[in-house]
Amino acid sequence: MNSDNVRSKAIFALGLVFGIGLMAGEKGYFGDIWRLYSEDIIYLAQQHLVLVLVSSGLAIMVGVPVGIFLSRDRVQRYSETVLQVFNIGTTIPTLAILALSITLLGIGFTPAVFGLWIATLLPIVRNTFQGLREVPAHLKEAATGMGMKPLHILRSVELPNALYVIFAGIRTAVAVNVGTVPLAFLIGGGGLGELIFTGIDLNDMQMLLAGAIPVAALSMLADYILARAQFWLIPRGVNPLRQ
């Protein structure tokens, strides 16, 4: 069995264990956490998911086209410089990015989405660029010899062959995003970070775990869902998971 497939199933199993551990039973430590904070967990998890979906969706909408543009031969000499600009979102601490968001946009949902969007862009741009640049040259030469135009080659040859690598970047970006969203609470963005940071301030371990465990479970679940999408949506001939 493919190692990526095994990993995705293991991640889902761990996420399921976390979820069951949080919700199971009327007695026990995790049962107490669920009884005390179930309404807060459900409400804040919804905010958390909205932040993830909006910021990740915007990152995909921007990152994939930028990666495609940078992979073109006419701009290749500038590509590394541009990638280093996107790398700022990873090298600068996330709290600094969120502080910049406050300076530009104030406090609330919008600056939180902006900061998360910046922090999520790099893996998507980089993998899209690398995936397209690694498409074998003989495939593109054959397509050119058949009379295909550059746009047709991109759509029918390059993107299908690079899709696995692009998906890997999206998986990485979304998993990191889910774990970063708790910081959005610090600038009024909401999410499960409210339970985590309030639990830290009050030295309340149950409240902290009520936020931390769902974040871990959501990150694992997101990676599993994207792994299943990667398995089924990428054609068999260019999908190493299905060979």
Contacts in CASP RR format, 6 or more apart in sequence:
PFRMAT RR
TARGET T0000
AUTHOR 0000-0000-0000
METHOD contacts of the structure
MODEL  1
MNSDNVRSKAIFALGLVFGIGLMAGEKGYFGDIWRLYSEDIIYLAQQHLV
LVLVSSGLAIMVGVPVGIFLSRDRVQRYSETVLQVFNIGTTIPTLAILAL
SITLLGIGFTPAVFGLWIATLLPIVRNTFQGLREVPAHLKEAATGMGMKP
LHILRSVELPNALYVIFAGIRTAVAVNVGTVPLAFLIGGGGLGELIFTGI
DLNDMQMLLAGAIPVAALSMLADYILARAQFWLIPRGVNPLRQ
2 240 0 8 1.000
2 241 0 8 1.000
4 227 0 8 1.000
4 240 0 8 1.000
4 241 0 8 1.000
5 227 0 8 1.000
5 231 0 8 1.000
5 241 0 8 1.000
7 227 0 8 1.000
8 223 0 8 1.000
8 224 0 8 1.000
8 227 0 8 1.000
8 228 0 8 1.000
8 231 0 8 1.000
9 224 0 8 1.000
11 220 0 8 1.000
11 223 0 8 1.000
11 224 0 8 1.000
11 227 0 8 1.000
12 220 0 8 1.000
12 221 0 8 1.000
12 224 0 8 1.000
14 220 0 8 1.000
15 216 0 8 1.000
15 217 0 8 1.000
15 220 0 8 1.000
15 221 0 8 1.000
15 224 0 8 1.000
18 213 0 8 1.000
18 214 0 8 1.000
18 216 0 8 1.000
18 217 0 8 1.000
18 220 0 8 1.000
19 213 0 8 1.000
19 214 0 8 1.000
19 217 0 8 1.000
21 30 0 8 1.000
21 31 0 8 1.000
21 213 0 8 1.000
22 30 0 8 1.000
22 31 0 8 1.000
22 33 0 8 1.000
22 34 0 8 1.000
22 41 0 8 1.000
22 210 0 8 1.000
22 213 0 8 1.000
22 214 0 8 1.000
22 217 0 8 1.000
23 30 0 8 1.000
23 31 0 8 1.000
23 34 0 8 1.000
23 38 0 8 1.000
24 30 0 8 1.000
24 31 0 8 1.000
24 34 0 8 1.000
25 31 0 8 1.000
25 34 0 8 1.000
26 35 0 8 1.000
29 206 0 8 1.000
30 213 0 8 1.000
32 206 0 8 1.000
33 206 0 8 1.000
33 209 0 8 1.000
33 210 0 8 1.000
33 213 0 8 1.000
34 41 0 8 1.000
36 206 0 8 1.000
36 210 0 8 1.000
37 195 0 8 1.000
37 206 0 8 1.000
37 207 0 8 1.000
37 210 0 8 1.000
37 211 0 8 1.000
40 194 0 8 1.000
40 195 0 8 1.000
40 210 0 8 1.000
41 192 0 8 1.000
41 195 0 8 1.000
41 210 0 8 1.000
41 211 0 8 1.000
41 214 0 8 1.000
44 190 0 8 1.000
44 191 0 8 1.000
44 192 0 8 1.000
44 193 0 8 1.000
44 194 0 8 1.000
44 195 0 8 1.000
44 211 0 8 1.000
45 191 0 8 1.000
45 192 0 8 1.000
45 214 0 8 1.000
45 218 0 8 1.000
47 189 0 8 1.000
47 190 0 8 1.000
47 191 0 8 1.000
47 192 0 8 1.000
48 178 0 8 1.000
48 181 0 8 1.000
48 182 0 8 1.000
48 190 0 8 1.000
48 191 0 8 1.000
48 192 0 8 1.000
48 193 0 8 1.000
48 214 0 8 1.000
48 215 0 8 1.000
48 218 0 8 1.000
49 218 0 8 1.000
51 109 0 8 1.000
51 112 0 8 1.000
51 113 0 8 1.000
51 116 0 8 1.000
51 181 0 8 1.000
51 184 0 8 1.000
51 189 0 8 1.000
51 190 0 8 1.000
51 191 0 8 1.000
52 116 0 8 1.000
52 174 0 8 1.000
52 177 0 8 1.000
52 178 0 8 1.000
52 181 0 8 1.000
52 218 0 8 1.000
52 222 0 8 1.000
54 113 0 8 1.000
55 112 0 8 1.000
55 113 0 8 1.000
55 115 0 8 1.000
55 116 0 8 1.000
55 117 0 8 1.000
55 120 0 8 1.000
55 177 0 8 1.000
55 181 0 8 1.000
56 116 0 8 1.000
56 120 0 8 1.000
56 170 0 8 1.000
56 173 0 8 1.000
56 174 0 8 1.000
56 177 0 8 1.000
58 113 0 8 1.000
58 117 0 8 1.000
59 117 0 8 1.000
59 120 0 8 1.000
59 121 0 8 1.000
59 124 0 8 1.000
59 173 0 8 1.000
59 177 0 8 1.000
60 124 0 8 1.000
60 170 0 8 1.000
60 173 0 8 1.000
62 117 0 8 1.000
62 121 0 8 1.000
63 121 0 8 1.000
63 124 0 8 1.000
63 125 0 8 1.000
63 128 0 8 1.000
64 124 0 8 1.000
64 128 0 8 1.000
64 166 0 8 1.000
66 82 0 8 1.000
66 86 0 8 1.000
66 125 0 8 1.000
66 128 0 8 1.000
67 124 0 8 1.000
67 125 0 8 1.000
67 128 0 8 1.000
67 129 0 8 1.000
67 132 0 8 1.000
68 128 0 8 1.000
68 132 0 8 1.000
68 154 0 8 1.000
69 75 0 8 1.000
70 76 0 8 1.000
70 78 0 8 1.000
70 79 0 8 1.000
70 82 0 8 1.000
70 83 0 8 1.000
70 125 0 8 1.000
70 129 0 8 1.000
71 79 0 8 1.000
71 128 0 8 1.000
71 129 0 8 1.000
71 131 0 8 1.000
71 132 0 8 1.000
71 133 0 8 1.000
71 158 0 8 1.000
79 129 0 8 1.000
83 122 0 8 1.000
83 125 0 8 1.000
83 126 0 8 1.000
83 129 0 8 1.000
86 121 0 8 1.000
86 122 0 8 1.000
86 125 0 8 1.000
86 126 0 8 1.000
87 122 0 8 1.000
88 118 0 8 1.000
89 97 0 8 1.000
89 118 0 8 1.000
89 119 0 8 1.000
89 121 0 8 1.000
89 122 0 8 1.000
90 119 0 8 1.000
90 122 0 8 1.000
94 115 0 8 1.000
94 119 0 8 1.000
94 180 0 8 1.000
94 183 0 8 1.000
95 183 0 8 1.000
95 186 0 8 1.000
97 115 0 8 1.000
97 118 0 8 1.000
97 119 0 8 1.000
98 111 0 8 1.000
98 112 0 8 1.000
98 115 0 8 1.000
98 183 0 8 1.000
98 184 0 8 1.000
98 186 0 8 1.000
98 187 0 8 1.000
100 115 0 8 1.000
101 111 0 8 1.000
101 112 0 8 1.000
101 114 0 8 1.000
101 115 0 8 1.000
101 187 0 8 1.000
102 111 0 8 1.000
102 187 0 8 1.000
104 111 0 8 1.000
104 114 0 8 1.000
105 111 0 8 1.000
105 114 0 8 1.000
106 187 0 8 1.000
107 187 0 8 1.000
107 188 0 8 1.000
107 189 0 8 1.000
108 187 0 8 1.000
108 188 0 8 1.000
108 189 0 8 1.000
108 190 0 8 1.000
109 188 0 8 1.000
109 189 0 8 1.000
109 190 0 8 1.000
111 187 0 8 1.000
111 189 0 8 1.000
112 184 0 8 1.000
112 187 0 8 1.000
112 188 0 8 1.000
112 189 0 8 1.000
112 190 0 8 1.000
116 177 0 8 1.000
116 180 0 8 1.000
116 181 0 8 1.000
116 184 0 8 1.000
119 176 0 8 1.000
119 177 0 8 1.000
119 180 0 8 1.000
120 173 0 8 1.000
120 174 0 8 1.000
120 176 0 8 1.000
120 177 0 8 1.000
120 180 0 8 1.000
121 173 0 8 1.000
122 173 0 8 1.000
123 169 0 8 1.000
123 170 0 8 1.000
123 172 0 8 1.000
123 173 0 8 1.000
123 176 0 8 1.000
124 166 0 8 1.000
124 169 0 8 1.000
124 170 0 8 1.000
124 173 0 8 1.000
126 169 0 8 1.000
127 165 0 8 1.000
127 166 0 8 1.000
127 168 0 8 1.000
127 169 0 8 1.000
127 170 0 8 1.000
127 172 0 8 1.000
128 162 0 8 1.000
128 165 0 8 1.000
128 166 0 8 1.000
128 169 0 8 1.000
130 165 0 8 1.000
131 161 0 8 1.000
131 162 0 8 1.000
131 165 0 8 1.000
131 166 0 8 1.000
132 158 0 8 1.000
132 159 0 8 1.000
132 162 0 8 1.000
134 162 0 8 1.000
134 165 0 8 1.000
135 157 0 8 1.000
135 158 0 8 1.000
135 161 0 8 1.000
135 162 0 8 1.000
136 161 0 8 1.000
139 157 0 8 1.000
139 161 0 8 1.000
140 153 0 8 1.000
140 157 0 8 1.000
140 158 0 8 1.000
143 152 0 8 1.000
143 153 0 8 1.000
143 156 0 8 1.000
143 157 0 8 1.000
144 153 0 8 1.000
148 156 0 8 1.000
148 157 0 8 1.000
159 166 0 8 1.000
160 234 0 8 1.000
160 235 0 8 1.000
160 238 0 8 1.000
161 238 0 8 1.000
163 233 0 8 1.000
163 234 0 8 1.000
163 238 0 8 1.000
164 230 0 8 1.000
164 234 0 8 1.000
164 238 0 8 1.000
164 239 0 8 1.000
164 240 0 8 1.000
164 241 0 8 1.000
167 226 0 8 1.000
167 229 0 8 1.000
167 230 0 8 1.000
167 233 0 8 1.000
167 234 0 8 1.000
168 230 0 8 1.000
170 226 0 8 1.000
171 223 0 8 1.000
171 226 0 8 1.000
171 227 0 8 1.000
171 230 0 8 1.000
174 222 0 8 1.000
174 223 0 8 1.000
174 226 0 8 1.000
175 219 0 8 1.000
175 222 0 8 1.000
175 223 0 8 1.000
178 215 0 8 1.000
178 218 0 8 1.000
178 219 0 8 1.000
178 222 0 8 1.000
179 215 0 8 1.000
179 219 0 8 1.000
181 191 0 8 1.000
181 192 0 8 1.000
181 193 0 8 1.000
181 215 0 8 1.000
182 191 0 8 1.000
182 192 0 8 1.000
182 193 0 8 1.000
182 196 0 8 1.000
182 197 0 8 1.000
182 211 0 8 1.000
182 215 0 8 1.000
183 193 0 8 1.000
184 190 0 8 1.000
184 191 0 8 1.000
184 193 0 8 1.000
185 191 0 8 1.000
185 192 0 8 1.000
185 193 0 8 1.000
185 194 0 8 1.000
185 196 0 8 1.000
185 197 0 8 1.000
186 197 0 8 1.000
192 211 0 8 1.000
192 212 0 8 1.000
192 214 0 8 1.000
192 215 0 8 1.000
193 211 0 8 1.000
193 215 0 8 1.000
195 207 0 8 1.000
195 208 0 8 1.000
195 210 0 8 1.000
195 211 0 8 1.000
196 208 0 8 1.000
196 211 0 8 1.000
196 212 0 8 1.000
196 215 0 8 1.000
198 204 0 8 1.000
198 207 0 8 1.000
199 205 0 8 1.000
199 207 0 8 1.000
199 208 0 8 1.000
200 208 0 8 1.000
230 239 0 8 1.000
230 241 0 8 1.000
231 239 0 8 1.000
231 241 0 8 1.000
231 242 0 8 1.000
234 241 0 8 1.000
234 242 0 8 1.000
236 242 0 8 1.000
236 243 0 8 1.000
237 243 0 8 1.000
END
